[in-house]
Amino acid sequence: MNDAAAPRIDPAQAQHPGRRESQQDACGFLAPADAATAAHAGHLAVLADGMGGGRNGQWAAEQAVQHFIATYQTKAADEAVPAALQRAMVAANAVVYDEAQRLSAVDRMGTTLAAAVVLGQQLHWLNVGDSRVYLQQGGALQCLSTDHSYAEVLRIRVQRGELSAGEALGHPLRHALTSYLGRPEPLQHGASTEPVALQPGSWVLLCSDGLTQALDDAQIGAQLQGGAQQACHRLLQAALDRALPDQDNVSAALLHLPAPGEEPEAATLSHAVYDLPPVVKPPRPAPPPAARARPRWREPLALLGLAAALGAALLTWLAWPASKPPGPAAAGRAGPVVDLLAPAASGAGRP
């Protein structure tokens, strides 16, 4: 592969929790380890926006990004990029879904995901949920992905004349997702059907909905200039300057193809992006004592003790006369006394 087919890529990322108590977005990159890998795998960027609140959302996003990258990294030279992206998506979904099942949190835990691969002068992308993939080149910004959210359903209904724009904007389910990682397959997702041709100076942007809820496409495109890292910071600052009362986590990840002669400022080189340490998951809290499983040898004893107690209570109830308690003269008709612990004599109690 010649230099023209393998342009330099400047990656960058930036995140802010917004007005939320925790950061549930995650980003990651995969750089080619060598020229041979670069020739068939290219540069990968992945972004996820977790849902489920607190640790669940953070865990889902982090694990989805890590497993997506780890799976894509196994791409063979003869495997097509779209097939490798699909395989990585399935692997990431399985990890999140398995954990949601373990926590009995299916439908309450998951994550969106957006991924992009720049291979030579071509772009491949994939998305699930409402995290987006943008491409800006020639001064024009284009959203390549489609949101898998109820807002998209409402937009279509507005186009059909079934709802007014005001009704769609005020709909209580507007921000509900219609697809995300953490659900049984098959997943609703978007992906490039053909590679997108790139030009020098192009910007590939992955972002969470915390950015797109604060900025429109024109405002986003205006920030994509100069160094990649500075562009990421400008995007976040522009979103935070809106001072939305419910500002969500906001994250942006960029793959920039510098134009000929364009050099990023020394302070904005994304030197740390590929060298970020892996996310270390904090230890999961131990379940409360009541939730601990009993040792198996204790279970039969507990069941036998319960059965004995129930049997004694039943026999006592059957032996008790239906009328008022017997007086001294009737005490002998109260019924036999049964000792559950004494061994039964052969033929005892039989007529």
HUCOR-V956274 format. One record per residue. RES is the residue in three letters. PSI is psi in whole degrees, -180 to 180 (NA if undefined). Layout:
RES;PSI + RES;PSI
//
This chain:
MET;126 + ASN;172 + ASP;-34 + ALA;-32 + ALA;-13 + ALA;77 + PRO;159 + ARG;141 + ILE;128 + ASP;110 + PRO;156 + ALA;156 + GLN;156 + ALA;146 + GLN;152 + HIS;139 + PRO;-8 + GLY;-135 + ARG;13 + ARG;158 + GLU;-23 + SER;159 + GLN;117 + GLN;14 + ASP;156 + ALA;147 + CYS;157 + GLY;158 + PHE;156 + LEU;115 + ALA;147 + PRO;133 + ALA;-28 + ASP;175 + ALA;-35 + ALA;-42 + THR;-41 + ALA;-32 + ALA;-25 + HIS;-17 + ALA;-29 + GLY;-160 + HIS;130 + LEU;136 + ALA;139 + VAL;140 + LEU;139 + ALA;148 + ASP;105 + GLY;153 + MET;152 + GLY;-7 + GLY;140 + GLY;-131 + ARG;-34 + ASN;-47 + GLY;-42 + GLN;-45 + TRP;-45 + ALA;-45 + ALA;-47 + GLU;-46 + GLN;-36 + ALA;-45 + VAL;-48 + GLN;-45 + HIS;-32 + PHE;-49 + ILE;-45 + ALA;-38 + THR;-44 + TYR;-32 + GLN;-21 + THR;5 + LYS;131 + ALA;160 + ALA;-30 + ASP;4 + GLU;132 + ALA;149 + VAL;-47 + PRO;-38 + ALA;-39 + ALA;-38 + LEU;-42 + GLN;-43 + ARG;-40 + ALA;-37 + MET;-43 + VAL;-42 + ALA;-44 + ALA;-39 + ASN;-41 + ALA;-40 + VAL;-46 + VAL;-41 + TYR;-42 + ASP;-41 + GLU;-38 + ALA;-39 + GLN;-43 + ARG;-35 + LEU;4 + SER;43 + ALA;22 + VAL;136 + ASP;-5 + ARG;6 + MET;134 + GLY;-167 + THR;149 + THR;173 + LEU;138 + ALA;137 + ALA;147 + ALA;141 + VAL;125 + VAL;114 + LEU;110 + GLY;-124 + GLN;26 + GLN;152 + LEU;133 + HIS;142 + TRP;165 + LEU;145 + ASN;151 + VAL;128 + GLY;-149 + ASP;16 + SER;136 + ARG;160 + VAL;121 + TYR;152 + LEU;126 + GLN;122 + GLN;147 + GLY;24 + GLY;-1 + ALA;132 + LEU;132 + GLN;131 + CYS;116 + LEU;-31 + SER;168 + THR;133 + ASP;133 + HIS;76 + SER;163 + TYR;-22 + ALA;-36 + GLU;-39 + VAL;-43 + LEU;-38 + ARG;-42 + ILE;-40 + ARG;-34 + VAL;-43 + GLN;-34 + ARG;-6 + GLY;13 + GLU;-22 + LEU;155 + SER;162 + ALA;-37 + GLY;-40 + GLU;-38 + ALA;-43 + LEU;-32 + GLY;5 + HIS;132 + PRO;-22 + LEU;15 + ARG;-40 + HIS;7 + ALA;139 + LEU;144 + THR;-7 + SER;143 + TYR;163 + LEU;138 + GLY;8 + ARG;158 + PRO;152 + GLU;159 + PRO;149 + LEU;140 + GLN;125 + HIS;164 + GLY;151 + ALA;153 + SER;132 + THR;-27 + GLU;148 + PRO;143 + VAL;125 + ALA;134 + LEU;154 + GLN;156 + PRO;138 + GLY;1 + SER;151 + TRP;128 + VAL;121 + LEU;129 + LEU;137 + CYS;154 + SER;168 + ASP;-11 + GLY;-28 + LEU;-47 + THR;-19 + GLN;-22 + ALA;-33 + LEU;143 + ASP;176 + ASP;-38 + ALA;-41 + GLN;-36 + ILE;-49 + GLY;-32 + ALA;-22 + GLN;-11 + LEU;84 + GLN;161 + GLY;-147 + GLY;151 + ALA;-43 + GLN;-40 + GLN;-36 + ALA;-41 + CYS;-46 + HIS;-38 + ARG;-40 + LEU;-48 + LEU;-42 + GLN;-39 + ALA;-39 + ALA;-45 + LEU;-29 + ASP;-21 + ARG;-22 + ALA;46 + LEU;136 + PRO;-24 + ASP;36 + GLN;121 + ASP;171 + ASN;139 + VAL;130 + SER;147 + ALA;139 + ALA;133 + LEU;143 + LEU;113 + HIS;132 + LEU;100 + PRO;145 + ALA;160 + PRO;130 + GLY;-7 + GLU;124 + GLU;129 + PRO;150 + GLU;149 + ALA;-35 + ALA;-10 + THR;6 + LEU;137 + SER;52 + HIS;-25 + ALA;-10 + VAL;-48 + TYR;-13 + ASP;12 + LEU;135 + PRO;151 + PRO;147 + VAL;125 + VAL;117 + LYS;126 + PRO;151 + PRO;136 + ARG;135 + PRO;142 + ALA;144 + PRO;153 + PRO;157 + PRO;-36 + ALA;-25 + ALA;-8 + ARG;140 + ALA;139 + ARG;150 + PRO;142 + ARG;-30 + TRP;-16 + ARG;-22 + GLU;-47 + PRO;-38 + LEU;-41 + ALA;-40 + LEU;-40 + LEU;-40 + GLY;-41 + LEU;-41 + ALA;-40 + ALA;-43 + ALA;-43 + LEU;-39 + GLY;-41 + ALA;-42 + ALA;-40 + LEU;-45 + LEU;-37 + THR;-40 + TRP;-41 + LEU;-33 + ALA;-18 + TRP;128 + PRO;149 + ALA;-27 + SER;-165 + LYS;161 + PRO;141 + PRO;149 + GLY;-176 + PRO;-35 + ALA;-28 + ALA;3 + ALA;-30 + GLY;-10 + ARG;17 + ALA;-14 + GLY;165 + PRO;151 + VAL;125 + VAL;124 + ASP;107 + LEU;-21 + LEU;-19 + ALA;142 + PRO;138 + ALA;134 + ALA;150 + SER;120 + GLY;6 + ALA;139 + GLY;-4 + ARG;151 + PRO;NA
//
